[in-house]
Amino acid sequence: MINTIIFDLGAVLIDWNPHYMYRTLFTNEQEMKDFLATVCTSDWNEEQDAGRSLQEGTDLLVAQHPQHEANIRAFYGRWEEMLGEPFHDTVELFRRLKTSGKYKIYALTNWSAETFPVALARYDFLGWFDGIVVSGIEKMRKPVPEFYQILLDRYQVDPQTALFIDDNYRNILAAEKAGIKSIHFTSAGELEKELEALDLL
C-alpha cells in the first residue's frame, strides 16, 4: 500500500534548461550545443549539485578553458534565466495527490544549495512538499544510494510503501535497488495513466 510519493523536480515539475539563457549569448545554435557538451557539461554541473561551490566550479572551468571565460561565468551569473515555467500538467497531478490527503509527498532533487533558494522563491508549489532533500545541501546526489537513504531515514519512510518519480532512468534504477517502486517520468499524460493504474489518483 503506497502512502508516500517522492518527486524529482527538474524536468518533472520544473523546466530548467541552460539553452534559455545561452541562446542570448550564442547566435549559432550548434556552437551553443557544442559549448554545453564540451565546456559547461552536465557532469560539471552535477559536481555543484553534489556540494562543490559555484565559485570553485566556475574557477576550475575558467582555468581549463580561459578562452570561454565570459560564457562560463554566465552559467551561474545568469543562472536564473535558465529557469522556465513549471510543468503545469505535472503540478496539477501533484496538487491532486496532495489534496487527496492520502500521501506524504517529498522531493529528492539534484540541485545546488546556492541556487535552490531561487527556485523556492519562484515556485509556490515547492511549499506543498512535506519535505525536500537537496543534494547540494547533503553534499551527495542521485544516483548515490546513501542520498536516497537520507530521505528514508529523515522522514521515516518505509521504501516498501513509497513511490519514486524521476525523468532520469539512472536514478530510477538506483531507487529500485533501494527497494522503492518507481515510475520513469516521460510526460504528465503517461504519469497520470501510471498513477491511475496503481489506483493512486
C-alpha positions as protocol buffer text, in pm:
chain_id: "A"
residue {
  index: 1
  type: MET
  ca { x: 0 y: 0 z: 0 }
}
residue {
  index: 2
  type: ILE
  ca { x: 170 y: 320 z: -117 }
}
residue {
  index: 3
  type: ASN
  ca { x: 144 y: 606 z: 133 }
}
residue {
  index: 4
  type: THR
  ca { x: 448 y: 812 z: 29 }
}
residue {
  index: 5
  type: ILE
  ca { x: 531 y: 972 z: -306 }
}
residue {
  index: 6
  type: ILE
  ca { x: 876 y: 1111 z: -386 }
}
residue {
  index: 7
  type: PHE
  ca { x: 915 y: 1352 z: -678 }
}
residue {
  index: 8
  type: ASP
  ca { x: 1221 y: 1461 z: -868 }
}
residue {
  index: 9
  type: LEU
  ca { x: 1197 y: 1833 z: -956 }
}
residue {
  index: 10
  type: GLY
  ca { x: 1394 y: 1925 z: -1270 }
}
residue {
  index: 11
  type: ALA
  ca { x: 1231 y: 1805 z: -1595 }
}
residue {
  index: 12
  type: VAL
  ca { x: 937 y: 1666 z: -1395 }
}
residue {
  index: 13
  type: LEU
  ca { x: 785 y: 1967 z: -1219 }
}
residue {
  index: 14
  type: ILE
  ca { x: 1024 y: 2247 z: -1320 }
}
residue {
  index: 15
  type: ASP
  ca { x: 1150 y: 2336 z: -1667 }
}
residue {
  index: 16
  type: TRP
  ca { x: 1521 y: 2413 z: -1626 }
}
residue {
  index: 17
  type: ASN
  ca { x: 1726 y: 2442 z: -1943 }
}
residue {
  index: 18
  type: PRO
  ca { x: 2060 y: 2621 z: -1999 }
}
residue {
  index: 19
  type: HIS
  ca { x: 1957 y: 2679 z: -2361 }
}
residue {
  index: 20
  type: TYR
  ca { x: 1715 y: 2951 z: -2250 }
}
residue {
  index: 21
  type: MET
  ca { x: 1999 y: 3170 z: -2127 }
}
residue {
  index: 22
  type: TYR
  ca { x: 2274 y: 3068 z: -2370 }
}
residue {
  index: 23
  type: ARG
  ca { x: 2060 y: 3144 z: -2673 }
}
residue {
  index: 24
  type: THR
  ca { x: 2103 y: 3509 z: -2575 }
}
residue {
  index: 25
  type: LEU
  ca { x: 2483 y: 3469 z: -2592 }
}
residue {
  index: 26
  type: PHE
  ca { x: 2526 y: 3247 z: -2900 }
}
residue {
  index: 27
  type: THR
  ca { x: 2394 y: 3333 z: -3244 }
}
residue {
  index: 28
  type: ASN
  ca { x: 2478 y: 2984 z: -3371 }
}
residue {
  index: 29
  type: GLU
  ca { x: 2270 y: 2705 z: -3216 }
}
residue {
  index: 30
  type: GLN
  ca { x: 2527 y: 2435 z: -3290 }
}
residue {
  index: 31
  type: GLU
  ca { x: 2807 y: 2638 z: -3131 }
}
residue {
  index: 32
  type: MET
  ca { x: 2594 y: 2673 z: -2819 }
}
residue {
  index: 33
  type: LYS
  ca { x: 2527 y: 2299 z: -2806 }
}
residue {
  index: 34
  type: ASP
  ca { x: 2897 y: 2224 z: -2858 }
}
residue {
  index: 35
  type: PHE
  ca { x: 2987 y: 2459 z: -2572 }
}
residue {
  index: 36
  type: LEU
  ca { x: 2743 y: 2288 z: -2337 }
}
residue {
  index: 37
  type: ALA
  ca { x: 2860 y: 1945 z: -2449 }
}
residue {
  index: 38
  type: THR
  ca { x: 3231 y: 2014 z: -2403 }
}
residue {
  index: 39
  type: VAL
  ca { x: 3274 y: 2303 z: -2156 }
}
residue {
  index: 40
  type: CYS
  ca { x: 2980 y: 2364 z: -1920 }
}
residue {
  index: 41
  type: THR
  ca { x: 2881 y: 1999 z: -1927 }
}
residue {
  index: 42
  type: SER
  ca { x: 2616 y: 1811 z: -1731 }
}
residue {
  index: 43
  type: ASP
  ca { x: 2888 y: 1624 z: -1543 }
}
residue {
  index: 44
  type: TRP
  ca { x: 3049 y: 1955 z: -1438 }
}
residue {
  index: 45
  type: ASN
  ca { x: 2716 y: 2099 z: -1325 }
}
residue {
  index: 46
  type: GLU
  ca { x: 2641 y: 1785 z: -1124 }
}
residue {
  index: 47
  type: GLU
  ca { x: 2952 y: 1844 z: -914 }
}
residue {
  index: 48
  type: GLN
  ca { x: 2793 y: 2169 z: -794 }
}
residue {
  index: 49
  type: ASP
  ca { x: 2473 y: 1972 z: -733 }
}
residue {
  index: 50
  type: ALA
  ca { x: 2684 y: 1740 z: -518 }
}
residue {
  index: 51
  type: GLY
  ca { x: 2809 y: 2024 z: -300 }
}
residue {
  index: 52
  type: ARG
  ca { x: 3101 y: 2191 z: -478 }
}
residue {
  index: 53
  type: SER
  ca { x: 3066 y: 2568 z: -454 }
}
residue {
  index: 54
  type: LEU
  ca { x: 2963 y: 2765 z: -762 }
}
residue {
  index: 55
  type: GLN
  ca { x: 3280 y: 2973 z: -726 }
}
residue {
  index: 56
  type: GLU
  ca { x: 3506 y: 2668 z: -715 }
}
residue {
  index: 57
  type: GLY
  ca { x: 3332 y: 2503 z: -1009 }
}
residue {
  index: 58
  type: THR
  ca { x: 3348 y: 2821 z: -1214 }
}
residue {
  index: 59
  type: ASP
  ca { x: 3712 y: 2894 z: -1137 }
}
residue {
  index: 60
  type: LEU
  ca { x: 3811 y: 2538 z: -1222 }
}
residue {
  index: 61
  type: LEU
  ca { x: 3647 y: 2560 z: -1563 }
}
residue {
  index: 62
  type: VAL
  ca { x: 3786 y: 2905 z: -1640 }
}
residue {
  index: 63
  type: ALA
  ca { x: 4137 y: 2772 z: -1569 }
}
residue {
  index: 64
  type: GLN
  ca { x: 4076 y: 2483 z: -1811 }
}
residue {
  index: 65
  type: HIS
  ca { x: 3906 y: 2691 z: -2084 }
}
residue {
  index: 66
  type: PRO
  ca { x: 4021 y: 3054 z: -2045 }
}
residue {
  index: 67
  type: GLN
  ca { x: 3906 y: 3138 z: -2398 }
}
residue {
  index: 68
  type: HIS
  ca { x: 3546 y: 3073 z: -2281 }
}
residue {
  index: 69
  type: GLU
  ca { x: 3567 y: 3268 z: -1955 }
}
residue {
  index: 70
  type: ALA
  ca { x: 3277 y: 3505 z: -2019 }
}
residue {
  index: 71
  type: ASN
  ca { x: 3040 y: 3228 z: -2122 }
}
residue {
  index: 72
  type: ILE
  ca { x: 3148 y: 3006 z: -1832 }
}
residue {
  index: 73
  type: ARG
  ca { x: 3088 y: 3282 z: -1578 }
}
residue {
  index: 74
  type: ALA
  ca { x: 2744 y: 3342 z: -1729 }
}
residue {
  index: 75
  type: PHE
  ca { x: 2634 y: 2989 z: -1632 }
}
residue {
  index: 76
  type: TYR
  ca { x: 2583 y: 3079 z: -1267 }
}
residue {
  index: 77
  type: GLY
  ca { x: 2596 y: 3456 z: -1307 }
}
residue {
  index: 78
  type: ARG
  ca { x: 2276 y: 3438 z: -1513 }
}
residue {
  index: 79
  type: TRP
  ca { x: 2153 y: 3102 z: -1387 }
}
residue {
  index: 80
  type: GLU
  ca { x: 1803 y: 3226 z: -1305 }
}
residue {
  index: 81
  type: GLU
  ca { x: 1744 y: 3285 z: -1677 }
}
residue {
  index: 82
  type: MET
  ca { x: 1769 y: 2907 z: -1727 }
}
residue {
  index: 83
  type: LEU
  ca { x: 1451 y: 2856 z: -1524 }
}
residue {
  index: 84
  type: GLY
  ca { x: 1135 y: 2821 z: -1729 }
}
residue {
  index: 85
  type: GLU
  ca { x: 772 y: 2773 z: -1638 }
}
residue {
  index: 86
  type: PRO
  ca { x: 651 y: 2496 z: -1411 }
}
residue {
  index: 87
  type: PHE
  ca { x: 524 y: 2190 z: -1599 }
}
residue {
  index: 88
  type: HIS
  ca { x: 164 y: 2278 z: -1519 }
}
residue {
  index: 89
  type: ASP
  ca { x: 16 y: 1938 z: -1605 }
}
residue {
  index: 90
  type: THR
  ca { x: 255 y: 1762 z: -1366 }
}
residue {
  index: 91
  type: VAL
  ca { x: 197 y: 2025 z: -1098 }
}
residue {
  index: 92
  type: GLU
  ca { x: -175 y: 1958 z: -1134 }
}
residue {
  index: 93
  type: LEU
  ca { x: -115 y: 1585 z: -1071 }
}
residue {
  index: 94
  type: PHE
  ca { x: 91 y: 1682 z: -765 }
}
residue {
  index: 95
  type: ARG
  ca { x: -199 y: 1901 z: -647 }
}
residue {
  index: 96
  type: ARG
  ca { x: -448 y: 1614 z: -687 }
}
residue {
  index: 97
  type: LEU
  ca { x: -225 y: 1378 z: -491 }
}
residue {
  index: 98
  type: LYS
  ca { x: -168 y: 1640 z: -221 }
}
residue {
  index: 99
  type: THR
  ca { x: -532 y: 1737 z: -177 }
}
residue {
  index: 100
  type: SER
  ca { x: -641 y: 1373 z: -155 }
}
residue {
  index: 101
  type: GLY
  ca { x: -481 y: 1372 z: 189 }
}
residue {
  index: 102
  type: LYS
  ca { x: -371 y: 1011 z: 140 }
}
residue {
  index: 103
  type: TYR
  ca { x: 3 y: 1061 z: 97 }
}
residue {
  index: 104
  type: LYS
  ca { x: 312 y: 1216 z: 241 }
}
residue {
  index: 105
  type: ILE
  ca { x: 486 y: 1381 z: -54 }
}
residue {
  index: 106
  type: TYR
  ca { x: 857 y: 1460 z: -67 }
}
residue {
  index: 107
  type: ALA
  ca { x: 1109 y: 1585 z: -320 }
}
residue {
  index: 108
  type: LEU
  ca { x: 1452 y: 1433 z: -379 }
}
residue {
  index: 109
  type: THR
  ca { x: 1646 y: 1665 z: -606 }
}
residue {
  index: 110
  type: ASN
  ca { x: 1991 y: 1709 z: -754 }
}
residue {
  index: 111
  type: TRP
  ca { x: 2028 y: 2085 z: -711 }
}
residue {
  index: 112
  type: SER
  ca { x: 2297 y: 2324 z: -594 }
}
residue {
  index: 113
  type: ALA
  ca { x: 2245 y: 2452 z: -240 }
}
residue {
  index: 114
  type: GLU
  ca { x: 2331 y: 2802 z: -366 }
}
residue {
  index: 115
  type: THR
  ca { x: 2072 y: 2817 z: -645 }
}
residue {
  index: 116
  type: PHE
  ca { x: 1788 y: 2624 z: -480 }
}
residue {
  index: 117
  type: PRO
  ca { x: 1663 y: 2928 z: -283 }
}
residue {
  index: 118
  type: VAL
  ca { x: 1595 y: 3097 z: -618 }
}
residue {
  index: 119
  type: ALA
  ca { x: 1361 y: 2813 z: -712 }
}
residue {
  index: 120
  type: LEU
  ca { x: 1195 y: 2820 z: -369 }
}
residue {
  index: 121
  type: ALA
  ca { x: 1115 y: 3187 z: -415 }
}
residue {
  index: 122
  type: ARG
  ca { x: 984 y: 3139 z: -769 }
}
residue {
  index: 123
  type: TYR
  ca { x: 767 y: 2825 z: -749 }
}
residue {
  index: 124
  type: ASP
  ca { x: 492 y: 2834 z: -485 }
}
residue {
  index: 125
  type: PHE
  ca { x: 417 y: 2462 z: -517 }
}
residue {
  index: 126
  type: LEU
  ca { x: 755 y: 2377 z: -364 }
}
residue {
  index: 127
  type: GLY
  ca { x: 588 y: 2474 z: -37 }
}
residue {
  index: 128
  type: TRP
  ca { x: 341 y: 2188 z: -74 }
}
residue {
  index: 129
  type: PHE
  ca { x: 601 y: 1921 z: -2 }
}
residue {
  index: 130
  type: ASP
  ca { x: 620 y: 1756 z: 339 }
}
residue {
  index: 131
  type: GLY
  ca { x: 998 y: 1771 z: 299 }
}
residue {
  index: 132
  type: ILE
  ca { x: 1265 y: 1834 z: 36 }
}
residue {
  index: 133
  type: VAL
  ca { x: 1609 y: 1674 z: 30 }
}
residue {
  index: 134
  type: VAL
  ca { x: 1855 y: 1880 z: -177 }
}
residue {
  index: 135
  type: SER
  ca { x: 2177 y: 1720 z: -300 }
}
residue {
  index: 136
  type: GLY
  ca { x: 2387 y: 2034 z: -268 }
}
residue {
  index: 137
  type: ILE
  ca { x: 2298 y: 2064 z: 100 }
}
residue {
  index: 138
  type: GLU
  ca { x: 2367 y: 1698 z: 170 }
}
residue {
  index: 139
  type: LYS
  ca { x: 2682 y: 1700 z: -48 }
}
residue {
  index: 140
  type: MET
  ca { x: 2579 y: 1388 z: -236 }
}
residue {
  index: 141
  type: ARG
  ca { x: 2341 y: 1331 z: -523 }
}
residue {
  index: 142
  type: LYS
  ca { x: 2137 y: 1076 z: -710 }
}
residue {
  index: 143
  type: PRO
  ca { x: 2210 y: 800 z: -801 }
}
residue {
  index: 144
  type: VAL
  ca { x: 2430 y: 750 z: -490 }
}
residue {
  index: 145
  type: PRO
  ca { x: 2236 y: 504 z: -268 }
}
residue {
  index: 146
  type: GLU
  ca { x: 2314 y: 697 z: 50 }
}
residue {
  index: 147
  type: PHE
  ca { x: 2130 y: 1001 z: -86 }
}
residue {
  index: 148
  type: TYR
  ca { x: 1804 y: 808 z: -111 }
}
residue {
  index: 149
  type: GLN
  ca { x: 1865 y: 672 z: 237 }
}
residue {
  index: 150
  type: ILE
  ca { x: 1886 y: 1024 z: 379 }
}
residue {
  index: 151
  type: LEU
  ca { x: 1524 y: 1086 z: 278 }
}
residue {
  index: 152
  type: LEU
  ca { x: 1405 y: 746 z: 402 }
}
residue {
  index: 153
  type: ASP
  ca { x: 1572 y: 794 z: 739 }
}
residue {
  index: 154
  type: ARG
  ca { x: 1491 y: 1162 z: 789 }
}
residue {
  index: 155
  type: TYR
  ca { x: 1119 y: 1121 z: 725 }
}
residue {
  index: 156
  type: GLN
  ca { x: 1088 y: 762 z: 850 }
}
residue {
  index: 157
  type: VAL
  ca { x: 973 y: 635 z: 511 }
}
residue {
  index: 158
  type: ASP
  ca { x: 934 y: 262 z: 453 }
}
residue {
  index: 159
  type: PRO
  ca { x: 1068 y: 202 z: 100 }
}
residue {
  index: 160
  type: GLN
  ca { x: 808 y: -73 z: 54 }
}
residue {
  index: 161
  type: THR
  ca { x: 527 y: 185 z: 83 }
}
residue {
  index: 162
  type: ALA
  ca { x: 692 y: 458 z: -129 }
}
residue {
  index: 163
  type: LEU
  ca { x: 676 y: 553 z: -496 }
}
residue {
  index: 164
  type: PHE
  ca { x: 957 y: 747 z: -668 }
}
residue {
  index: 165
  type: ILE
  ca { x: 912 y: 956 z: -986 }
}
residue {
  index: 166
  type: ASP
  ca { x: 1214 y: 1075 z: -1188 }
}
residue {
  index: 167
  type: ASP
  ca { x: 1290 y: 1154 z: -1553 }
}
residue {
  index: 168
  type: ASN
  ca { x: 1644 y: 1009 z: -1535 }
}
residue {
  index: 169
  type: TYR
  ca { x: 1647 y: 632 z: -1577 }
}
residue {
  index: 170
  type: ARG
  ca { x: 1980 y: 611 z: -1395 }
}
residue {
  index: 171
  type: ASN
  ca { x: 1807 y: 747 z: -1086 }
}
residue {
  index: 172
  type: ILE
  ca { x: 1512 y: 510 z: -1128 }
}
residue {
  index: 173
  type: LEU
  ca { x: 1743 y: 208 z: -1126 }
}
residue {
  index: 174
  type: ALA
  ca { x: 1909 y: 328 z: -806 }
}
residue {
  index: 175
  type: ALA
  ca { x: 1573 y: 382 z: -635 }
}
residue {
  index: 176
  type: GLU
  ca { x: 1454 y: 36 z: -733 }
}
residue {
  index: 177
  type: LYS
  ca { x: 1777 y: -112 z: -599 }
}
residue {
  index: 178
  type: ALA
  ca { x: 1690 y: 59 z: -270 }
}
residue {
  index: 179
  type: GLY
  ca { x: 1354 y: -117 z: -275 }
}
residue {
  index: 180
  type: ILE
  ca { x: 1147 y: 182 z: -384 }
}
residue {
  index: 181
  type: LYS
  ca { x: 883 y: 127 z: -653 }
}
residue {
  index: 182
  type: SER
  ca { x: 948 y: 379 z: -929 }
}
residue {
  index: 183
  type: ILE
  ca { x: 797 y: 544 z: -1235 }
}
residue {
  index: 184
  type: HIS
  ca { x: 1025 y: 667 z: -1513 }
}
residue {
  index: 185
  type: PHE
  ca { x: 873 y: 1005 z: -1600 }
}
residue {
  index: 186
  type: THR
  ca { x: 831 y: 1079 z: -1970 }
}
residue {
  index: 187
  type: SER
  ca { x: 524 y: 1305 z: -1970 }
}
residue {
  index: 188
  type: ALA
  ca { x: 243 y: 1418 z: -1742 }
}
residue {
  index: 189
  type: GLY
  ca { x: -5 y: 1218 z: -1950 }
}
residue {
  index: 190
  type: GLU
  ca { x: 191 y: 896 z: -1909 }
}
residue {
  index: 191
  type: LEU
  ca { x: 242 y: 964 z: -1538 }
}
residue {
  index: 192
  type: GLU
  ca { x: -132 y: 1014 z: -1492 }
}
residue {
  index: 193
  type: LYS
  ca { x: -200 y: 678 z: -1658 }
}
residue {
  index: 194
  type: GLU
  ca { x: 54 y: 501 z: -1440 }
}
residue {
  index: 195
  type: LEU
  ca { x: -78 y: 661 z: -1121 }
}
residue {
  index: 196
  type: GLU
  ca { x: -432 y: 561 z: -1217 }
}
residue {
  index: 197
  type: ALA
  ca { x: -315 y: 204 z: -1291 }
}
residue {
  index: 198
  type: LEU
  ca { x: -175 y: 192 z: -937 }
}
residue {
  index: 199
  type: ASP
  ca { x: -506 y: 331 z: -806 }
}
residue {
  index: 200
  type: LEU
  ca { x: -330 y: 634 z: -657 }
}
residue {
  index: 201
  type: LEU
  ca { x: -539 y: 905 z: -825 }
}
